[in-house]
């Protein structure tokens, strides 16, 4: 058996393999509510063999959303919809995870295909007006973007409460894994980065001060989330600029998170500044490896991981414990089954024997027929 397809136990939860659907926003919600698109979208990856399916960044408050199309879990009325997703994921053999976050200075944006820039003063779509945004220091995300409001004591208390209440709703909705979003220039990442946190109180300045709010939230989530369920944190292991948050900072942050009881660090990168690191295949894997080694904590690698053998090597070499697949999964929801087929020998007369019988029975028979027919001549109908 390949290392990629070994089971992994995390507290009381067992993944059938090490492949995770990376959380990727779909921008299809209305007022935060789930619809049939989400159910079909996430269900196909559970059917496709992933060990865990992580639901996209889900807003902890209306103002925490990136766009008007983001999922939300700030109200009890949202629970029923996300419950349908978690139930479908688990029914078809995967672990159900959900990422929760606050967009902070990157909130109130247009959907990517509409510009991925701040909502216009005159809305592009009816009923989708701009809303006020918050940040650590009251500075806009980029030049030309709307001003933000620096969070005061009451504002930070509300953010902590919003995360806590959302975590309780995620638990009620049946999720097995919770992931706290501290990456990509969103609110908690903007507290961590010296490029954006210019506060002079106990939440700014030194590394320990800049880590304070994310750690406070992580600590409370660990108290809420049951002892037998794992808690992940997604980080930007480095800022875009080398003058900002560094990999050594990430190791220090991961050590603190481990002491709280966080189980896995999900290693992405970027958020502030022009990205000044190599961006080849698997470019974030070395970050996951450094955090894993430096903090002695399980990690998840993500980013331009396209090939089963590439994913296998990451786990086999001890660079990460889990491999998150994003765009490659959008291109091929059966990525996990194809990966297992490539890495593990199947019966010669049943090449799809590792697939579920609902699929494998048909495909094995098809393979036999195609073997008898030989290659399809170019330009001829099948």
C-alpha positions, 0 to 999 in steps of 0.5 A: 500500500502507498503511504498516501493511502494509509489511514490517518487517525486524528484524535477520534477521527480516522481518514481513509487516506491522506488526500484532502479537498482543499477549501476553495470558495465557490461564491454561490451562496445568497446571504450565506445560505447553502443551496443545491450547488454546494451539496452537489459540489462537495458530494462529488469529492466524497464520492471521488474518494478523498479522505477528507472534504473541507468546506470553503471559508465560511463567514463568522458574521455578515461583515466577515465574508469576502464577497456577497456569495460566501457561505455563512454560519453566523446564524442558527438558520444556516445550520440546516443547509451546512448539515446537509453538506456534512451528512452527504460527505460522511455518507460517502466515506469522507471526513467532513471538515469546514473552514471558518474565517473573517476576511477583515480588510479583504472583505466586501469584494466582488466575486473573482470573475467580476473583478476580485476588487472592492464592491463598487459604490454603485453595486454591480448586482442589485442588493449587493452593496458595499459594507464597512471593513475592519483591520488591525490598524485601520489601513486599507488593504491596498492603495485605492481600496476603501478605508477600514476601521481599526478594531478596538477592544469591543470589536475584538471581543465581537470577533472572538464571540463570532468565531466561538458561536460559529464553531458551536454551529459547525459542531451542531451541523455534524462536522468532524474537523474545524479549521481556523483561517489565519492566512491569505491576508484575511483578518487573523493573518493581518494581525500576525503580519508586521506589514499590516499590524501597526498597533501599539497596544498588547495586540501589536508590535512584538511577535508574541503580541501580534499572535495574541488575538489568533491564539486567543481564538484558537484557544477558545475553539479548542475548548469548544471543539470536542476532545475527540475531534481534531482542530486545524489552523490554516496559515500563510507560512510566509508573507509575499514580501520577505520583509514580513512574516517569515517561516521562522515566525510560522514555526514559533506560531505553530509551537504555540498552537500545538501547546493549545491542542491544535492538531494540524497546521495547513500551510499556504502562503502569501497575502501581503506584498508581491510574492517573492518566493519560487512558485514551481510545482509543490512550492509550499511543500517546503513550508509544511516540512519546515513547520512539521520539523520545527514545531513537531506537529502534523502538517498539510501541504497544498499548492500546485500538487498535480500528480499522484507520485508527487503527492505520494512522495510528500507523505513518504518523505515525511514532508507533510502528513496530509496533502490538500488538492485544490485546482487539480480536484476541480479538474478531476473530482475522481483524483483520489481514485486515479491516484490510488490506481496509479500507485497501487497494483490492481488485479490485472483483469479488474484495473478498477477494483480499487474504485467503489463497485457502483463505478468499478463494475462498469469501468472494469467491463468497459476496460475489457471491451476496449482491450479487445477492440484495440486503439481507436483510430484517429478521426473515427467515431467510438 
